[in-house]
Amino acid sequence: MIKSFRGAGLTALVTAGALAAGPVLAEELVLPSEVAATHWKTTYQNEFAEMVKEKTGGEIDVKVFPAGQLYNEQDALAALGTGAVQMVWPVSVRIESIVPDTGVINLPFALSDKMMTDSCFSEGLTGVISDQLKPRGLKVLGMLRTADLFFIFRDKEITKMEDLKGTKVRVTGGKVFLDTMNRLGVSPVSMSASEMSTAMSQGAIDGVFSSPAGWAEMIGMTGKYGWYVPGFSLSTYAVVVDGMWFDGLPADQQEAIQSSITEISAKEWVEAKAADEKLIKKMEEQGAKFHIADEAEIARWKALADESAASFNGEHKEIVAKVAELEKTCGVGG
């Protein structure tokens, strides 16, 4: 009887303890960002959080920290694998600093909207880039469109590459991009985006290489002239996760995260392109002038970019060949 009483008592204690502990805590996915809470990337990150919550029944709790509240994106990348951060959406130039081979996607004329809206190519490219980061314990789940970048000048109207010679331009980019700028006779200047407009208005720089959003929302009519070489620099965000953390999740949770990124990427690529076009039109309506290089001029830029990329192509033959094969398989690019 005593033995039976003790067994019943133990069962009661275990049951009471389980009830007191409450439900199992959700798996936490920390997603830091350095852009403002009002930036469109934050909107997509919040949408991603809601999608994952719905698909996992609340088993994964995505916590978005915009405006550098937790980390800037460079530091957030470094924190992947420590348990403090599980996902980051940095500009792809930043992963080039980790694994130089990934610079293949930052080469001039490397990507186009047509290529990246083709699921065969975009998913294949994501896999190729992810494979490069695997030894570092990182995984890439997708790539989003940042912007199609172009030159913006205060008082210099650019219509051909020679017009850039001797100018000071704020730029971001990898080694090959900077080499191309030097070949154009441009003096590259590094500064934060928040300083662009002031630096231009004060004459510290002649222009910037930026996005339609940077032009319309940060620079405004301080930069009256735009010069666009289609395809020259299509910037992307890479969706990077802690590989060990992700692979340790149950298969259904992995699928919920991956499918959410795939859906958002496909939609975002189209919407971001349309938003860019709308912002350029807005600037033109305010009196700005936007020049687009013709086919002959584009061919000259491609030839110059090929010269700059020659050393990269020689040093990173394997990944260049993989991307070329992917273009052939999917019937895009070239």
C-alpha positions as CSV (number, residue, x, y, z in Angstrom):
1,M,0.0,0.0,0.0
2,I,2.8,2.4,0.9
3,K,4.6,1.6,-2.3
4,S,1.4,2.3,-4.3
5,F,0.9,5.6,-2.4
6,R,4.4,6.8,-3.1
7,G,4.0,5.9,-6.9
8,A,0.8,7.9,-7.1
9,G,2.4,10.8,-5.2
10,L,5.4,10.8,-7.6
11,T,3.1,10.9,-10.6
12,A,1.1,13.8,-9.1
13,L,4.3,15.7,-8.5
14,V,5.5,15.2,-12.1
15,T,2.2,16.2,-13.5
16,A,2.0,19.3,-11.3
17,G,5.6,20.2,-12.3
18,A,4.7,20.0,-16.0
19,L,1.7,22.2,-15.5
20,A,3.7,24.7,-13.6
21,A,6.4,24.8,-16.3
22,G,3.8,25.9,-18.9
23,P,4.1,25.3,-22.7
24,V,7.4,24.6,-24.3
25,L,9.2,27.8,-25.3
26,A,9.3,28.7,-29.0
27,E,12.6,28.4,-30.9
28,E,14.0,31.9,-31.2
29,L,15.2,33.3,-34.5
30,V,17.1,36.6,-34.0
31,L,17.2,38.7,-37.1
32,P,19.2,42.0,-36.7
33,S,19.3,44.8,-39.4
34,E,20.9,48.2,-39.7
35,V,18.2,49.8,-41.8
36,A,15.5,51.9,-40.3
37,A,12.2,50.4,-39.1
38,T,10.5,52.3,-41.9
39,H,12.8,50.9,-44.6
40,W,11.1,48.5,-47.1
41,K,13.6,45.7,-46.1
42,T,12.2,45.8,-42.5
43,T,8.7,45.5,-43.9
44,Y,9.7,42.2,-45.7
45,Q,11.5,41.0,-42.6
46,N,8.4,41.6,-40.5
47,E,6.3,39.8,-43.2
48,F,8.8,36.9,-43.0
49,A,8.4,36.7,-39.2
50,E,4.6,36.5,-39.6
51,M,4.8,33.8,-42.3
52,V,7.2,31.6,-40.2
53,K,5.0,32.1,-37.1
54,E,1.9,30.9,-39.1
55,K,3.6,28.0,-40.8
56,T,5.2,26.7,-37.6
57,G,2.1,27.3,-35.4
58,G,4.3,29.6,-33.3
59,E,7.1,27.1,-32.8
60,I,9.6,29.6,-34.2
61,D,9.5,33.1,-32.9
62,V,11.3,35.5,-35.3
63,K,12.5,38.6,-33.5
64,V,13.4,41.5,-35.9
65,F,15.8,44.2,-34.6
66,P,16.0,47.1,-37.1
67,A,18.1,50.3,-37.0
68,G,21.1,48.7,-35.5
69,Q,19.3,48.1,-32.2
70,L,21.2,44.9,-31.6
71,Y,24.0,44.8,-34.2
72,N,24.9,46.3,-37.5
73,E,24.9,43.7,-40.3
74,Q,28.7,43.3,-40.4
75,D,28.8,42.5,-36.7
76,A,25.6,40.4,-37.0
77,L,27.3,38.2,-39.6
78,A,30.2,37.7,-37.2
79,A,27.8,36.7,-34.5
80,L,26.3,33.9,-36.5
81,G,27.3,30.6,-34.9
82,T,27.6,32.1,-31.4
83,G,23.9,31.6,-30.6
84,A,23.2,35.3,-30.3
85,V,22.0,35.6,-34.0
86,Q,20.4,33.1,-36.3
87,M,19.8,35.1,-39.5
88,V,21.1,38.2,-41.3
89,W,20.1,39.8,-44.6
90,P,23.3,41.8,-45.5
91,V,24.2,43.3,-48.8
92,S,26.1,40.6,-50.7
93,V,29.3,42.6,-50.9
94,R,29.7,41.8,-47.2
95,I,29.9,38.0,-47.7
96,E,32.6,38.6,-50.3
97,S,34.8,39.8,-47.4
98,I,34.2,36.3,-45.8
99,V,34.7,34.1,-48.8
100,P,36.2,36.0,-51.9
101,D,34.7,33.4,-54.3
102,T,31.2,34.8,-53.6
103,G,32.4,38.1,-55.3
104,V,31.2,36.5,-58.5
105,I,27.8,37.9,-57.9
106,N,29.2,41.4,-57.4
107,L,31.0,41.6,-60.7
108,P,29.8,44.3,-63.1
109,F,27.1,42.9,-65.4
110,A,27.0,39.6,-63.4
111,L,23.3,39.6,-62.7
112,S,20.1,40.9,-64.3
113,D,16.4,41.1,-63.3
114,K,15.7,38.5,-66.0
115,M,18.2,36.1,-64.5
116,M,17.1,36.6,-60.9
117,T,13.3,36.2,-61.6
118,D,14.0,32.9,-63.3
119,S,13.6,30.3,-60.5
120,C,16.0,27.8,-62.2
121,F,18.8,30.4,-62.1
122,S,18.0,32.2,-58.8
123,E,17.6,28.9,-56.8
124,G,20.7,27.4,-58.5
125,L,22.8,30.5,-57.8
126,T,21.7,30.5,-54.1
127,G,22.9,26.9,-53.9
128,V,26.3,27.7,-55.5
129,I,26.9,30.7,-53.1
130,S,25.7,28.7,-50.1
131,D,28.2,25.9,-50.9
132,Q,31.0,28.5,-50.7
133,L,30.0,29.6,-47.2
134,K,29.3,26.1,-45.8
135,P,32.9,25.6,-44.5
136,R,32.4,28.8,-42.4
137,G,29.2,27.3,-40.9
138,L,26.9,29.5,-42.9
139,K,24.1,28.8,-45.3
140,V,22.4,31.1,-47.8
141,L,18.6,30.6,-48.2
142,G,17.9,33.2,-50.9
143,M,18.8,36.5,-52.5
144,L,16.8,39.6,-52.6
145,R,17.0,42.7,-54.9
146,T,18.7,45.7,-53.2
147,A,18.7,48.1,-56.2
148,D,20.0,48.7,-59.7
149,L,22.7,51.3,-58.9
150,F,23.7,54.3,-60.9
151,F,25.6,57.6,-60.7
152,I,24.1,60.7,-59.2
153,F,25.8,64.1,-59.6
154,R,25.2,67.6,-58.2
155,D,26.1,69.8,-61.2
156,K,27.7,67.5,-63.8
157,E,25.6,66.0,-66.6
158,I,27.1,62.6,-67.6
159,T,26.3,61.0,-70.9
160,K,29.4,58.9,-71.6
161,M,32.2,57.3,-69.5
162,E,34.7,60.0,-70.3
163,D,32.6,62.5,-68.4
164,L,33.4,60.6,-65.2
165,K,37.1,61.2,-65.4
166,G,38.5,63.2,-62.5
167,T,35.4,63.0,-60.4
168,K,35.2,62.1,-56.7
169,V,32.3,59.6,-56.1
170,R,31.0,57.9,-53.0
171,V,30.8,54.2,-53.8
172,T,30.4,50.8,-52.2
173,G,31.6,47.6,-53.8
174,G,34.2,44.9,-54.0
175,K,37.7,44.8,-55.3
176,V,36.7,44.4,-59.0
177,F,34.1,47.2,-58.8
178,L,36.7,49.6,-57.3
179,D,39.2,48.6,-60.0
180,T,36.6,49.4,-62.7
181,M,36.1,52.9,-61.0
182,N,39.8,53.5,-61.2
183,R,39.9,52.6,-64.8
184,L,37.2,55.1,-65.4
185,G,39.3,57.8,-63.8
186,V,37.0,58.0,-60.8
187,S,38.3,58.6,-57.3
188,P,36.3,56.3,-55.1
189,V,35.3,57.8,-51.7
190,S,34.0,55.7,-48.8
191,M,31.4,57.2,-46.5
192,S,28.1,56.3,-44.8
193,A,24.9,56.8,-46.7
194,S,23.7,59.3,-44.2
195,E,26.6,61.6,-45.1
196,M,26.1,61.6,-48.9
197,S,23.8,64.6,-49.4
198,T,25.7,66.9,-47.1
199,A,29.1,65.9,-48.6
200,M,27.7,66.5,-52.1
201,S,26.1,69.9,-51.2
202,Q,29.3,71.1,-49.7
203,G,31.4,69.9,-52.7
204,A,33.4,67.3,-50.7
205,I,32.3,64.8,-53.4
206,D,31.0,65.4,-56.9
207,G,28.6,62.5,-56.9
208,V,27.5,59.2,-55.5
209,F,26.9,55.7,-56.8
210,S,23.6,54.8,-55.2
211,S,20.0,53.5,-55.6
212,P,16.8,55.2,-56.7
213,A,15.7,55.2,-53.0
214,G,19.0,56.9,-52.1
215,W,18.4,59.5,-54.8
216,A,14.8,60.3,-54.0
217,E,14.8,59.9,-50.2
218,M,18.3,60.9,-49.1
219,I,19.9,63.1,-51.7
220,G,16.9,64.8,-53.5
221,M,17.6,67.6,-55.8
222,T,21.0,68.1,-54.3
223,G,21.9,65.6,-57.0
224,K,20.1,66.8,-60.1
225,Y,21.7,64.5,-62.7
226,G,21.5,60.7,-62.9
227,W,23.5,58.5,-65.2
228,Y,22.5,54.8,-65.6
229,V,24.3,52.0,-67.3
230,P,21.8,49.1,-67.4
231,G,23.1,46.0,-65.8
232,F,26.3,47.5,-64.6
233,S,25.7,47.0,-60.9
234,L,22.6,45.1,-59.7
235,S,23.0,44.9,-55.9
236,T,21.6,42.1,-53.8
237,Y,20.9,41.1,-50.2
238,A,21.9,37.6,-49.2
239,V,19.7,35.8,-46.7
240,V,22.3,34.1,-44.4
241,V,21.7,31.7,-41.5
242,D,23.7,29.9,-38.9
243,G,24.1,26.6,-40.7
244,M,24.4,24.4,-37.6
245,W,21.4,26.0,-36.0
246,F,19.3,25.6,-39.2
247,D,20.3,22.0,-39.8
248,G,19.5,21.2,-36.3
249,L,15.8,22.2,-36.7
250,P,13.1,19.7,-37.5
251,A,12.5,19.2,-41.2
252,D,9.1,20.9,-41.1
253,Q,10.6,24.0,-39.4
254,Q,13.4,24.2,-42.0
255,E,10.8,24.0,-44.7
256,A,8.7,26.8,-43.1
257,I,11.7,29.1,-43.1
258,Q,13.0,28.2,-46.5
259,S,9.6,28.4,-48.2
260,S,8.9,31.8,-46.6
261,I,12.2,33.2,-47.9
262,T,11.6,31.7,-51.4
263,E,8.1,33.3,-51.5
264,I,9.3,36.7,-50.3
265,S,12.3,36.7,-52.6
266,A,10.1,36.0,-55.7
267,K,7.6,38.7,-54.8
268,E,10.2,41.2,-53.6
269,W,12.3,41.1,-56.8
270,V,9.3,42.2,-58.9
271,E,8.1,44.8,-56.4
272,A,11.5,46.3,-55.7
273,K,12.1,46.8,-59.5
274,A,8.7,48.6,-59.8
275,A,9.5,50.7,-56.8
276,D,12.8,51.8,-58.3
277,E,11.1,52.9,-61.5
278,K,8.5,54.9,-59.6
279,L,11.2,56.7,-57.6
280,I,13.2,57.7,-60.7
281,K,10.0,59.0,-62.3
282,K,9.4,61.0,-59.1
283,M,12.8,62.7,-59.4
284,E,12.3,63.5,-63.1
285,E,9.0,65.1,-62.3
286,Q,10.8,67.4,-59.8
287,G,13.2,68.5,-62.6
288,A,16.0,66.0,-62.3
289,K,17.6,64.6,-65.5
290,F,18.1,60.9,-65.9
291,H,20.3,59.7,-68.7
292,I,20.5,56.0,-69.8
293,A,23.4,54.6,-71.7
294,D,22.6,53.3,-75.2
295,E,23.7,49.9,-76.5
296,A,27.0,51.2,-77.9
297,E,27.9,52.8,-74.6
298,I,26.8,49.7,-72.7
299,A,29.2,47.7,-74.9
300,R,32.1,50.0,-74.0
301,W,31.3,49.5,-70.2
302,K,31.1,45.8,-70.6
303,A,34.5,45.7,-72.3
304,L,36.0,47.8,-69.5
305,A,34.4,45.6,-66.9
306,D,35.8,42.5,-68.5
307,E,39.3,44.0,-68.2
308,S,38.7,44.6,-64.5
309,A,37.2,41.1,-64.0
310,A,40.0,39.3,-65.7
311,S,42.1,38.8,-62.6
312,F,39.0,37.7,-60.6
313,N,38.1,35.2,-63.3
314,G,41.6,33.8,-63.3
315,E,41.8,33.4,-59.5
316,H,38.3,32.0,-59.0
317,K,37.9,29.8,-62.1
318,E,35.8,27.2,-60.5
319,I,32.9,29.3,-59.3
320,V,33.0,31.4,-62.5
321,A,32.6,28.2,-64.4
322,K,29.7,27.0,-62.2
323,V,27.8,30.2,-62.7
324,A,28.4,30.1,-66.5
325,E,27.1,26.5,-66.5
326,L,24.1,27.6,-64.6
327,E,23.3,30.3,-67.1
328,K,23.6,27.8,-69.9
329,T,21.4,25.2,-68.1
330,C,18.7,27.8,-67.3
331,G,18.9,29.6,-70.6
332,V,19.5,33.1,-69.1
333,G,22.4,35.4,-68.9
334,G,25.4,34.8,-71.1
